[in-house]
Amino acid sequence: MNARANTEREIVEEHIKVEQKRRRCLMCGEMFDSFGPGNRICKKCKSKQAWRSGA
């Protein structure tokens, strides 16, 4: 069982590595380290009130 868990974990870690890359933030236009195609807003912009309020 443990060997299977390690294999699944390795698969997930490899998938994450493939998806990670530098992308341009859709709010401010700055480049940032994205963790996948669904991560298009940088941390700085996500911390702003406009993002948190849904504006």
Secondary structure as UniProt FT lines:
FT   HELIX           2..19
FT   STRAND          21..24
FT   TURN            26..28
FT   STRAND          31..34
FT   TURN            37..38
FT   HELIX           43..46
FT   HELIX           49..53
//
